[in-house]
């Protein structure tokens, strides 16, 4: 999956970008307070995508 498509899914469920910089951008789900790092790769493999979506409650 493309990173921008993953970010679009996260925005749809209410997540937002907490900060950019460092090694990876951090995304937050304000409903449950979970913070997750999203890699900057153009393509994100399916197992990592599922882990990110599951941790942020977007699945």
C-alpha positions as CSV (number, residue, x, y, z in Angstrom):
1,X,0.0,0.0,0.0
2,X,1.2,3.5,-0.7
3,X,2.0,5.6,2.4
4,X,-0.3,8.4,1.2
5,X,-3.2,5.9,1.0
6,X,-2.5,4.7,4.5
7,X,-2.4,8.3,5.8
8,X,-5.7,8.9,4.0
9,X,-7.3,6.0,5.8
10,X,-6.0,7.3,9.1
11,X,-7.4,10.8,8.5
12,X,-10.8,9.3,7.7
13,X,-11.1,7.6,11.1
14,X,-10.0,10.8,12.9
15,X,-6.3,10.3,13.4
16,X,-3.9,13.2,12.9
17,X,-0.2,13.9,12.4
18,X,1.3,14.8,15.8
19,X,4.7,15.7,14.7
20,X,7.0,15.5,11.6
21,X,10.7,15.1,12.0
22,X,13.1,12.8,13.7
23,X,13.3,9.4,12.1
24,X,9.5,8.8,11.6
25,X,6.3,10.9,11.7
26,X,4.0,10.2,14.7
27,X,0.3,9.8,14.2
28,X,-2.3,9.9,17.0
29,X,-5.8,8.6,17.4
30,X,-7.4,11.1,19.8
31,X,-10.3,8.7,20.7
32,X,-7.9,6.2,22.4
33,X,-4.7,8.3,22.8
34,X,-2.6,5.8,20.9
35,X,0.6,7.1,19.2
36,X,2.1,5.2,16.3
37,X,5.1,5.8,14.1
38,X,4.6,5.6,10.3
39,X,7.7,4.8,8.2
40,X,8.6,7.2,5.4
41,X,8.8,4.5,2.8
42,X,6.7,5.1,-0.4
43,X,5.4,1.5,-0.1
44,X,4.4,-0.1,3.2
45,X,4.0,-3.8,3.3
46,X,0.7,-5.4,4.2
47,X,1.7,-6.9,7.7
48,X,3.0,-3.5,8.8
49,X,0.0,-1.7,7.4
50,X,-2.3,-4.0,9.3
51,X,-0.3,-3.5,12.5
52,X,-0.5,0.3,12.2
53,X,-4.2,0.3,11.5
54,X,-4.9,-2.2,14.3
55,X,-2.9,-0.2,16.9
56,X,-4.6,3.1,16.0
57,X,-8.0,1.5,16.0
58,X,-8.6,2.3,12.3
59,X,-9.5,-1.3,11.3
